[in-house]
Amino acid sequence: MLLVGFLLCSACGGAASVQSGTAITVVAGENFWGSIAAQLGGSKVTVQSVVTDPNADPHEYESSSSDARAFAEARLVILNGAGYDSWGQKLLDANKATNRRVLNIAALLGKKQGDNPHFWYDPSYVTRIADEIVHLQWIFRIVEEQPRPIQVPHKRVTCGPHTPVFLSALAPLPFTKRRRT
């Protein structure tokens, strides 16, 4: 499963190494994915989320020149996909970079435009995304060993739109040094 996610990332090439003590720059289209990346990467990543206002609608967001610069300089870009943040794909298309990887959540989950793009409401999806983010950190050589999938108990949480439900689902999990048995 991680291999599928790896193949979905753009700029597929050899493993990108990061100098010791250097954080990689991650840009997430939305703050819920950025929050997960920051929690999983810790001091090894610098995360910038573009849409951070919980009242903003990413479908209608208009990117700025500072967003374009952030995307151009990022080593990893995380987009929700499925039409939720199409402005982000436009920024990527405008600035091709060989040293940048892109994690498209919808593509990883086998979803397409027109599907419900609120993937963060499903803990099993969030688990897969967290696994992929950790795997990409291994690709960037900011974690010491190849990651193993994180297990999350599957439970449904009902909240309003754009609520970061995944945090309550993932809060009790120790993401560091967790190993599959």
Secondary structure, 3 states (H helix, E strand, C coil): CHHHHHHHCCCCCCCCCCCCCCCEEEEEEEHHHHHHHHHHHHHHEEEEEEECCCCCCHHHCCCCHHHHHHHHHCCEEEECCCCCCHHHHHHHHHCCCCCCEEEEHHHHHCCCCCCCCCHHHCHHHHHHHHHHHHHHHHHCCCCCCCCCCCCCCCCCCCCCCCCCCHHHHHCCCCCCCCCCC
